[in-house]
Amino acid sequence: MSSEDVGKLYPAAKAVLSPLFRAAWEFDIRGLENIPEDGGAILCPNHTSVLDSFFVPAMLPRRVTYVGKAEYMDSWKTRRLFPALGMIPIDRTGGDAAERALATAQRVLERGELFGIYPEGTRSRDGRLYRGKTGPARLALRANVPIIPVGIKGAREVMPPDARFPHLRMPVTITFGEPIDISRYADRANDHLVLRQIIDEVMYEIRELSGQEYVNEYASKSKPEVESPEVTIDLRTDEAAGGADVATAGPEETDEVGEVEAGTRGGDEPVPAGRGHGRNGSPRSGGRPPADRRGDRESDFTQVTRPRSSADVLRNPPRRAHLAEKTAG
């Protein structure tokens, strides 16, 4: 299929699917005010069901283009349908094919359109939230667009893994979070620590929106439904499950950046604490755990910004408003 044919069926598909979905399931759409009326932006949803890629575009007033695994192009049932609906196929093994997909996604964003990508890189088989890959951060810096975290609840119950048909008349909640402005990192687009810091902030926001349990590992289709407690981090209780030490929980893995980052591999490095911002770089403080759960924070700026693992950043995020007041003073 030529590039001119990509997305050709999108208007017709949306006109059919949107009312059909609303009749079949009970949707609760929140945070639509966080979607810009025009201009490019990256949507980063959690991914627990095959229906995620249909629910989000169907409920959005604006068109959104998604990436999808290149394996869809091997089947006669999907090789023409999915690209016609706006899917950009991507080879997840890396190399030139992934770089071409990245360039295509960048052109979509530079045209002022919305682009959707799953930061976990693949679907979570057990419903938990896994470590984000840095591809979306790299793409956002290349195109100079914000990242909008998206939390989807209920899609996995509608269409569980390996289910042949979805369950009808079930509730589905889709929440669009505040855009994360990455323009302050524009001159550090190739800094791996910056990419990791950005995506850790994105994953924390997704966790706040979806309410999922966070696991400091990359998602894999081969993982069993129940993992060892030593690699599980429960952000709701601010404790490592099973009493494991957070700094060492989980095996050391390479940072495979997922679907849109080509040819980048390397060991995970300590990451400075992320300092989240809203539009125009202004500090944001919403969506944080209650003060009694956060515990005492170190007040010294040098200690607060010392290198930390991504698990620490997600488990115990910095007090953004506090840092802003201190630096302003």
C-alpha positions as CSV (number, residue, x, y, z in Angstrom):
1,M,0.0,0.0,0.0
2,S,1.4,3.4,-1.0
3,S,1.8,6.3,1.5
4,E,-1.0,8.1,-0.2
5,D,-3.4,5.2,0.7
6,V,-2.5,5.3,4.4
7,G,-5.5,6.5,6.4
8,K,-7.8,6.5,3.4
9,L,-10.6,4.7,5.2
10,Y,-10.2,6.6,8.4
11,P,-13.2,9.0,8.0
12,A,-15.6,6.2,7.0
13,A,-14.3,3.9,9.7
14,K,-14.7,6.6,12.4
15,A,-18.2,7.4,11.2
16,V,-19.2,3.7,11.6
17,L,-17.3,2.7,14.7
18,S,-17.9,5.7,17.0
19,P,-21.7,5.3,17.3
20,L,-21.3,1.5,17.3
21,F,-18.9,1.6,20.2
22,R,-21.0,4.0,22.2
23,A,-24.0,1.7,21.8
24,A,-22.0,-1.4,22.7
25,W,-20.1,-0.1,25.8
26,E,-20.5,2.6,28.5
27,F,-17.8,5.1,27.8
28,D,-16.6,7.8,30.3
29,I,-14.3,10.2,28.5
30,R,-12.4,12.6,30.7
31,G,-9.8,15.3,30.1
32,L,-10.7,16.1,26.5
33,E,-9.8,19.7,27.3
34,N,-6.2,18.5,27.4
35,I,-6.3,17.6,23.7
36,P,-5.1,20.7,21.7
37,E,-7.6,21.8,19.0
38,D,-4.8,21.9,16.5
39,G,-1.1,21.2,16.3
40,G,0.9,18.0,16.7
41,A,1.0,16.0,19.9
42,I,1.9,12.4,20.9
43,L,-0.7,10.3,22.8
44,C,0.9,7.7,25.1
45,P,-1.8,5.3,26.5
46,N,-1.4,2.2,28.6
47,H,-2.0,-0.9,26.6
48,T,-3.9,-3.9,28.1
49,S,-6.3,-4.9,25.2
50,V,-6.3,-5.1,21.5
51,L,-9.3,-2.7,21.5
52,D,-7.2,0.2,22.9
53,S,-6.1,1.2,19.3
54,F,-9.8,1.4,18.3
55,F,-11.4,2.9,21.5
56,V,-9.1,6.0,21.7
57,P,-9.4,7.1,18.0
58,A,-13.1,6.4,18.0
59,M,-13.7,8.6,21.1
60,L,-11.4,11.5,20.0
61,P,-12.8,14.4,18.0
62,R,-9.5,14.7,16.2
63,R,-7.8,12.1,13.9
64,V,-5.0,10.1,15.5
65,T,-2.5,7.9,13.7
66,Y,-1.1,4.9,15.4
67,V,2.0,2.7,14.9
68,G,1.4,-1.1,14.7
69,K,3.7,-4.1,14.5
70,A,4.9,-5.0,11.0
71,E,3.5,-8.5,11.5
72,Y,0.1,-7.2,10.6
73,M,1.4,-6.8,7.0
74,D,2.0,-10.5,6.8
75,S,-1.7,-11.4,7.0
76,W,-4.1,-11.0,4.1
77,K,-6.8,-10.0,6.7
78,T,-5.0,-6.9,7.9
79,R,-2.2,-5.9,5.5
80,R,-4.6,-3.4,3.7
81,L,-7.2,-2.7,6.3
82,F,-4.9,-1.4,9.1
83,P,-2.8,1.0,7.0
84,A,-6.1,2.2,5.4
85,L,-7.3,3.0,8.9
86,G,-4.1,5.1,9.5
87,M,-1.7,2.5,11.1
88,I,2.0,2.9,10.4
89,P,3.6,-0.5,10.4
90,I,6.9,-0.7,12.2
91,D,9.6,-3.3,12.4
92,R,10.3,-3.8,16.1
93,T,13.7,-5.5,15.4
94,G,15.2,-2.1,14.8
95,G,17.5,-1.0,11.9
96,D,16.5,0.9,8.8
97,A,12.9,-0.1,8.9
98,A,12.3,1.3,12.4
99,E,14.1,4.5,11.4
100,R,11.9,4.9,8.3
101,A,8.8,4.5,10.6
102,L,10.2,7.1,13.0
103,A,10.7,9.5,10.1
104,T,7.1,8.9,8.9
105,A,5.8,9.5,12.5
106,Q,7.8,12.7,12.6
107,R,6.2,13.9,9.4
108,V,2.7,13.2,10.8
109,L,3.5,15.3,13.8
110,E,5.0,18.1,11.8
111,R,1.8,18.3,9.8
112,G,0.1,19.2,13.0
113,E,-1.6,15.8,13.6
114,L,-2.0,13.6,16.6
115,F,0.2,10.5,16.8
116,G,-0.4,7.5,19.2
117,I,2.2,5.1,20.5
118,Y,2.3,2.7,23.4
119,P,5.4,3.5,25.6
120,E,5.5,0.0,26.9
121,G,6.2,-1.2,23.4
122,T,3.7,-4.1,23.5
123,R,0.5,-5.2,25.2
124,S,0.6,-6.0,28.9
125,R,-0.6,-9.6,29.3
126,D,-1.3,-9.4,33.0
127,G,-2.9,-5.9,33.2
128,R,0.0,-4.3,35.1
129,L,2.0,-1.2,33.9
130,Y,5.5,-1.9,32.7
131,R,8.6,0.2,32.2
132,G,8.4,2.7,29.4
133,K,10.7,2.6,26.4
134,T,12.3,5.9,25.3
135,G,11.1,6.0,21.7
136,P,8.2,8.4,22.4
137,A,10.5,10.8,24.2
138,R,13.0,10.7,21.3
139,L,10.1,11.3,18.8
140,A,8.7,14.2,20.9
141,L,12.1,15.9,21.0
142,R,12.6,15.5,17.2
143,A,9.2,16.9,16.3
144,N,9.2,19.4,19.3
145,V,5.7,18.4,20.4
146,P,4.2,17.7,23.8
147,I,3.4,14.2,25.1
148,I,-0.2,13.5,26.4
149,P,-0.4,10.6,28.8
150,V,-3.6,8.5,28.5
151,G,-5.1,6.1,31.1
152,I,-7.5,3.5,29.9
153,K,-9.6,1.5,32.4
154,G,-11.9,-1.4,31.6
155,A,-10.6,-2.3,28.1
156,R,-9.0,-5.5,29.4
157,E,-12.2,-6.6,31.0
158,V,-14.0,-6.0,27.7
159,M,-11.5,-8.0,25.7
160,P,-9.3,-10.2,27.9
161,P,-6.1,-11.7,26.5
162,D,-6.8,-14.5,24.0
163,A,-10.5,-13.9,24.1
164,R,-12.2,-14.5,20.8
165,F,-15.1,-12.0,21.3
166,P,-15.5,-8.8,23.5
167,H,-18.0,-8.6,26.3
168,L,-20.7,-6.0,25.7
169,R,-22.3,-3.4,27.9
170,M,-19.3,-2.9,30.2
171,P,-17.8,0.4,31.4
172,V,-14.7,1.8,29.8
173,T,-13.0,5.0,31.1
174,I,-10.5,6.9,29.0
175,T,-8.7,9.8,30.7
176,F,-6.4,12.2,28.8
177,G,-3.8,13.8,31.1
178,E,-2.2,17.2,31.0
179,P,0.3,17.6,28.2
180,I,4.0,17.2,29.2
181,D,6.1,20.0,27.7
182,I,9.5,18.7,26.7
183,S,10.7,21.9,25.0
184,R,13.1,22.6,27.8
185,Y,15.1,19.5,26.7
186,A,15.3,20.5,23.0
187,D,19.1,20.9,23.0
188,R,19.6,17.5,24.6
189,A,17.7,15.2,22.3
190,N,20.5,12.6,22.1
191,D,21.1,12.4,25.9
192,H,19.9,9.0,27.1
193,L,19.5,10.3,30.6
194,V,17.1,13.0,29.4
195,L,15.1,10.5,27.4
196,R,14.8,8.2,30.4
197,Q,13.8,11.0,32.6
198,I,11.0,12.1,30.2
199,I,9.6,8.7,29.7
200,D,9.6,7.9,33.5
201,E,7.5,11.0,34.0
202,V,5.1,9.9,31.3
203,M,4.8,6.4,32.9
204,Y,4.1,7.9,36.4
205,E,1.3,10.1,34.9
206,I,-0.2,7.0,33.1
207,R,-0.1,5.1,36.4
208,E,-1.9,7.9,38.1
209,L,-4.6,8.0,35.4
210,S,-5.0,4.2,35.0
211,G,-4.5,3.1,38.7
212,Q,-2.4,0.2,37.5
213,E,0.3,-1.5,39.5
214,Y,3.8,-0.6,38.2
215,V,6.5,-3.2,37.4
216,N,10.0,-2.0,36.9
217,E,10.6,-4.4,33.9
218,Y,10.0,-4.2,30.2
219,A,6.8,-5.9,29.0
220,S,7.2,-9.2,27.2
221,K,4.6,-11.5,25.7
222,S,6.5,-14.4,27.2
223,K,6.0,-13.2,30.8
224,P,3.7,-15.4,32.9
225,E,0.5,-13.9,34.4
226,V,2.0,-13.8,37.9
227,E,5.5,-12.5,38.4
228,S,7.9,-13.1,41.3
229,P,7.2,-10.6,44.1
230,E,10.8,-9.4,44.1
231,V,10.3,-7.5,40.8
232,T,7.0,-5.9,41.6
233,I,6.6,-2.4,42.9
234,D,3.2,-1.3,44.3
235,L,3.0,2.4,43.9
236,R,-0.3,2.7,45.7
237,T,1.2,1.7,49.0
238,D,4.6,3.3,48.2
239,E,6.3,0.0,49.1
240,A,8.1,-2.7,47.1
241,A,5.9,-5.8,47.0
242,G,7.3,-8.7,49.0
243,G,9.6,-6.4,50.9
244,A,12.1,-6.2,48.1
245,D,14.5,-3.3,48.0
246,V,13.3,-0.8,45.3
247,A,16.7,0.2,44.1
248,T,17.5,-3.4,43.2
249,A,14.1,-4.9,42.4
250,G,14.0,-6.7,39.1
251,P,16.9,-7.9,36.8
252,E,19.1,-5.5,35.0
253,E,17.9,-5.1,31.4
254,T,19.0,-3.2,28.3
255,D,17.0,-0.2,27.3
256,E,15.3,-1.3,24.1
257,V,13.4,1.7,23.2
258,G,10.5,0.0,21.4
259,E,8.6,0.7,18.3
260,V,9.8,4.1,17.1
261,E,13.5,4.2,18.2
262,A,15.9,2.7,15.7
263,G,19.3,1.1,16.5
264,T,19.6,2.3,20.1
265,R,20.7,-0.2,22.7
266,G,22.5,0.1,25.9
267,G,22.5,-0.5,29.6
268,D,20.2,1.3,31.9
269,E,21.8,4.2,33.7
270,P,20.9,6.1,36.8
271,V,18.5,8.8,36.0
272,P,18.1,12.3,37.7
273,A,14.8,12.9,39.4
274,G,12.2,14.1,36.8
275,R,10.9,17.6,37.3
276,G,7.5,17.7,35.6
277,H,6.1,20.8,34.0
278,G,2.8,21.8,32.4
279,R,2.4,24.1,29.4
280,N,5.2,26.6,28.7
281,G,7.4,24.9,31.3
282,S,5.4,25.9,34.3
283,P,5.5,23.5,37.3
284,R,2.7,21.1,37.8
285,S,1.7,19.6,41.1
286,G,-1.6,17.7,40.4
287,G,-2.1,14.0,40.6
288,R,0.4,13.3,43.4
289,P,0.1,10.8,46.3
290,P,-1.2,12.3,49.6
291,A,1.4,13.9,51.8
292,D,1.1,11.2,54.5
293,R,2.1,8.6,51.8
294,R,5.0,10.6,50.4
295,G,6.8,10.8,53.7
296,D,9.5,13.4,54.4
297,R,11.5,14.6,51.4
298,E,15.1,15.8,51.4
299,S,15.1,19.6,51.1
300,D,18.6,20.1,49.8
301,F,18.4,20.7,46.1
302,T,21.6,18.8,45.4
303,Q,20.3,15.7,47.2
304,V,16.9,15.9,45.6
305,T,18.3,15.9,42.1
306,R,20.9,13.2,42.7
307,P,20.8,10.3,40.2
308,R,18.1,7.9,40.9
309,S,16.8,4.7,39.3
310,S,13.6,4.9,37.2
311,A,11.9,2.7,39.8
312,D,12.7,5.3,42.5
313,V,11.4,8.2,40.3
314,L,8.1,6.4,39.8
315,R,7.8,5.1,43.3
316,N,8.7,8.3,45.1
317,P,8.3,11.3,42.6
318,P,9.9,14.7,43.5
319,R,7.8,17.5,44.9
320,R,7.6,19.7,41.8
321,A,6.0,22.6,43.5
322,H,8.6,22.5,46.3
323,L,11.5,22.5,43.8
324,A,10.0,25.4,41.8
325,E,9.6,27.5,44.9
326,K,13.2,26.8,46.0
327,T,14.7,27.6,42.6
328,A,12.6,30.7,42.3
329,G,13.9,31.9,45.7
